[in-house]
Each structure stands twice: as C-alpha cells, then as structure tokens.
Amino acid sequence: METQNPYSELYKIIKTESSAIQDSYYIGTIDNVSPLKVGFAGIQVDNCLVNADIRDLEAGQRVLVLPSADRQQFIVVCRLGV
C-alpha cells in the first residue's frame, strides 16, 4: 500500500482553490514606513493591516500581502527573504 505525502495533497488543494480566485496573494515592497505604504501589482496602498509579529519594517523590503475578501484592505503577512 502506497502512502501519500499529506503536504502534497494539501498543496494540490491550495493550488486548485487559489487558481479559482484571481490574485489571492501579492508579493509587495515596502515603499514607505511612516505612514506605511506598500506597492504591489502596479498600485500603492496605505490601508494595510500588519502582522503583529513583524517588527522593524524598512523601505525596500519585500513582503507577502493578502487581500481581504472585499479587497478593500490588505494584510502584510510576513517579510520575504532575498
């Protein structure tokens, strides 16, 4: 009996679901720290919520951004490496 990797199955589900939702996440750049402005997908927004665990954001850092369901707010989830 072959055992399937549960992470592979989870990846397949996420990939299928996210392909049905256009732009389910963005890779953004911190354009300004105070006030916070994040640029992604050719726009710049200043109505972002930020993960409380993120400290010391700096201009130029890349971040993962998720839109709210109504796409009126955006959530900075984490900083991204190089």
C-alpha positions, 0 to 999 in steps of 0.5 A: 500500500502506497502512502501519500505525502499529506503536504502534497495533497494539501498543496494540490488543494491550495493550488486548485482553490487559489487558481479559482480566485484571481490574485489571492496573494501579492508579493509587495515592497515596502515603499514607505514606513511612516505612514506605511505604504506598500506597492504591489501589482502596479498600485500603492496602498496605505490601508494595510493591516500588519502582522503583529509579529513583524517588527522593524519594517524598512523601505525596500523590503519585500513582503507577502500581502493578502487581500481581504475578501472585499479587497478593500484592505490588505494584510502584510503577512510576513517579510520575504527573504532575498 
